[in-house]
Amino acid sequence: MSRIRLGLAFAGALGVLVAACAVHAAEPYRLGVALGFSGTGKPYSDDGLKGVEIAVAEINAAGGLLGKHPIELMVGDTRTDPKTGVSVVEGLVKDKKVRAVIGTYSSAVAIAIKPVCRANRVLHVATISNSEDITKLDFSPYTFSVVPNTYMMAKATALATAKLAREKGWKTYATIASDYAWGRSSQQLQVSLLQELVPELKLVAAYWPPLGHTAFNSFVVALMNKSPDFVLESIAGTDNDFWRRAAHDYRLFRRIETPGSLLSVVELVREKKWIRRGVHGRTRAPFFAHLDVPMMKRFVAAYRARHGSYPSDWAVMSYDSVHAIRQGVEKAASLDSEQVKDALKGLAIETTRGRLSFRAIDNQLSASAYFGRVADDPRYDFPIYADLVEFKGPDLWRPEREVLEARR
């Protein structure tokens, strides 16, 4: 073979090799995860990351986004602190070049990072933090919520608690809520909605432990001295663990009703030996409510195979957030965040909780809220909810006219 023909043959082979490598090494999609892996948000954030990782593994096993763009995870710890959260997300955006950020645990942190994502045209999906102000105020077209927000959860809790109050003849109540964006918003909305539904109910005390509080004895004693008919709690994460242990030790749960406590799968598993059966609680995305949904069934099987346990609400919603991004990318037929955010606006997506839609006015997913009675179930070695009521998202979310009024 002549040198010319040999050279042409080599060039042709090299061209095929380069082309093959180009197809194989398609641009990766860099996905940021900013959660509170230290501090009060650790238990929920750890589970959230597990849900994200399973979704990413599924998508990458199918070739990646659009069948050719593998997802690369970039993870940062916000430490449940707004300033740290901003710094972490700025690093993810500017140094790691992420196209989307999943986060965070704290609503205060989520609100703080929203302007960073908007300024850099990066998608922001709230998967654990759920203050309605994340999407209601200072609206960002890049921010989406896959969680029932504080208004939605408060309305579900108020509706269920009002029914119990009428049945049991309750007249007085007290509240205890963590003193930050989520706790303040949840408490104020619950009180306002209860006043509308059961105006004869009297609020006798409101307590505000700081975020990260560990010594709840004084709050428990103060509540017991007030002797209300029931207590509404808005405490989460590690704080919830300390609060509930103190309340259990003082037998508060046996003396005073606590309907609407945040009892996710994390709490149900952690407190399985001593949680009082029959107590009513609320939660955001219990796996056992949707085992008839194929996507949930697959996720639970994958989670159990990987971790040897059942997924918490936080894992469920975080898993859904990745698949929400996937479906936005597929609708846009592009990785470009500008096109993806436009595709997600008003989009109906498949989730572990069924087919849900983002509301165009605020990018809030039509996620349900759940309220039920803690009870044992022979299928599990921890209690779940009996008489579970699913309040549908469109029946709960704030009317659009009120959202518009709040933005004026």
C-alpha positions, -999 to 999 in steps of 0.1 A, spaced: 0 0 0 14 34 -9 21 60 18 -7 82 5 -33 54 7 -19 43 41 -22 79 53 -57 82 40 -67 49 56 -52 60 89 -69 93 87 -102 76 80 -98 52 109 -88 81 132 -119 100 121 -141 71 129 -124 67 163 -127 105 171 -164 104 161 -170 73 182 -153 89 212 -173 121 207 -206 102 208 -194 82 238 -182 112 257 -212 134 252 -214 165 274 -222 155 310 -250 172 329 -236 186 362 -262 185 389 -256 202 422 -269 190 456 -269 215 484 -283 201 516 -277 203 553 -255 173 559 -244 187 593 -266 203 620 -303 198 625 -309 189 588 -286 159 587 -311 130 590 -334 144 563 -305 155 540 -287 122 542 -319 105 530 -325 131 504 -290 124 489 -298 87 488 -329 94 468 -310 116 444 -283 90 439 -307 63 430 -325 85 404 -291 94 389 -280 58 387 -313 49 369 -309 77 344 -272 70 338 -279 33 333 -301 43 304 -274 63 288 -279 96 307 -302 125 299 -316 123 264 -299 89 263 -264 103 260 -256 129 287 -245 113 319 -253 131 351 -224 141 373 -232 149 410 -216 178 428 -225 178 465 -221 206 491 -230 209 528 -250 241 536 -247 233 573 -283 246 576 -269 281 575 -280 308 549 -245 324 545 -228 290 542 -255 279 518 -249 309 495 -212 302 495 -217 266 487 -241 273 458 -219 300 444 -191 274 444 -212 248 427 -223 273 401 -191 291 394 -165 264 400 -183 232 393 -205 247 365 -237 229 376 -268 234 355 -292 228 384 -292 228 422 -313 205 444 -317 221 478 -320 228 505 -331 214 539 -337 248 555 -363 272 540 -342 301 551 -312 287 531 -335 279 501 -347 316 501 -310 328 504 -297 307 474 -326 315 451 -311 348 439 -278 331 432 -295 306 410 -316 332 392 -286 355 386 -267 326 371 -297 311 352 -294 278 370 -324 256 379 -332 254 416 -355 226 428 -367 227 464 -371 191 476 -371 193 514 -374 230 524 -411 240 519 -418 276 530 -443 289 505 -422 321 503 -397 301 482 -420 303 453 -446 329 464 -425 360 470 -397 374 449 -407 349 422 -379 333 402 -387 314 370 -357 291 378 -370 279 411 -394 249 414 -409 231 444 -417 194 445 -428 196 481 -463 205 495 -455 240 508 -462 254 543 -496 268 532 -506 234 518 -494 215 548 -509 240 572 -543 238 555 -543 200 556 -533 201 593 -559 227 601 -587 208 583 -579 176 600 -574 192 634 -606 212 632 -625 179 626 -608 163 656 -615 194 677 -652 193 669 -654 156 676 -635 158 709 -648 191 722 -614 208 723 -614 244 734 -578 255 740 -544 248 723 -508 259 723 -481 259 696 -444 252 696 -424 259 664 -388 264 655 -379 301 652 -370 304 615 -387 307 582 -404 273 581 -414 272 617 -428 307 617 -447 303 585 -462 269 595 -473 282 629 -488 314 617 -507 297 589 -521 270 611 -533 295 637 -549 317 610 -566 288 593 -578 272 626 -593 306 635 -614 305 604 -624 269 607 -631 268 645 -633 304 658 -641 292 693 -607 276 697 -584 297 719 -546 299 715 -532 301 751 -495 300 744 -469 301 716 -433 289 721 -404 295 697 -373 274 704 -343 286 682 -332 264 653 -307 238 665 -321 238 701 -314 206 721 -327 212 756 -365 212 754 -373 204 791 -383 239 799 -406 241 769 -423 208 779 -428 219 815 -443 253 803 -467 235 779 -478 211 806 -484 239 830 -507 256 805 -527 224 802 -541 230 767 -564 205 751 -538 200 723 -505 212 710 -496 220 674 -459 214 667 -437 226 638 -403 212 646 -382 191 622 -349 173 618 -326 167 647 -345 194 667 -376 172 664 -358 142 678 -347 162 709 -381 177 713 -400 144 710 -376 126 734 -381 153 761 -419 153 756 -419 115 758 -398 115 790 -422 139 807 -452 119 794 -465 150 776 -479 128 748 -500 109 773 -514 140 789 -519 163 760 -530 156 724 -505 165 697 -524 162 663 -504 172 633 -469 165 646 -444 161 618 -440 123 618 -423 113 586 -409 78 580 -377 90 597 -396 96 630 -418 65 626 -387 43 623 -366 61 649 -394 61 675 -409 27 667 -404 13 702 -420 41 721 -442 63 699 -477 63 711 -500 44 688 -532 63 681 -515 98 680 -522 118 648 -495 131 626 -488 148 593 -462 140 566 -453 150 531 -446 120 509 -450 86 527 -439 57 504 -467 34 517 -494 58 504 -485 51 468 -472 16 464 -498 12 436 -478 37 415 -453 18 394 -426 45 398 -429 43 436 -428 5 436 -396 5 415 -380 32 437 -389 13 470 -374 -19 456 -342 -1 444 -339 17 478 -343 -15 498 -318 -33 476 -292 -6 481 -298 5 517 -317 -24 533 -345 -1 546 -375 18 534 -372 53 519 -383 83 539 -404 112 526 -372 131 521 -357 104 499 -390 101 479 -392 139 471 -355 141 463 -358 112 439 -388 129 423 -368 161 419 -342 144 397 -368 129 375 -386 162 373 -354 177 358 -351 147 335 -386 152 322 -380 189 317 -349 181 297 -368 157 276 -396 181 269 -371 208 259 -349 183 240 -320 203 254 -298 206 285 -300 244 284 -315 256 316 -333 285 298 -352 260 277 -357 235 305 -372 260 329 -397 270 301 -405 234 295 -411 227 332 -435 257 336 -470 242 339 -457 207 330 -474 176 342 -448 150 353 -447 114 364 -436 110 400 -436 83 427 -467 100 440 -486 99 407 -490 123 378 -486 158 392 -483 193 376 -463 225 382 -486 255 386 -475 281 362 -480 311 385 -455 299 411 -438 266 399 -454 248 428 -460 211 422 -495 199 429 -482 176 457 -505 161 483 -503 164 520 -510 135 543 -526 132 578 -533 100 597 -532 80 629 -501 61 639 -507 24 641 -488 -9 637 -489 -27 604 -479 -64 600 -460 -56 568 -434 -35 585 -413 -36 617 -422 1 624 -456 18 627 -472 37 597 -504 56 594 -539 41 596 -569 60 584 -545 79 561 -561 110 545 -545 123 513 -553 160 508 -547 167 471 -525 196 461 -550 216 441 -574 216 471 -547 230 493 -526 255 476 -531 292 481 -555 308 456 -537 325 427 -552 359 434 -536 358 469 -503 349 454 -505 379 430 -516 402 459 -486 391 480 -462 401 452 -475 437 449 
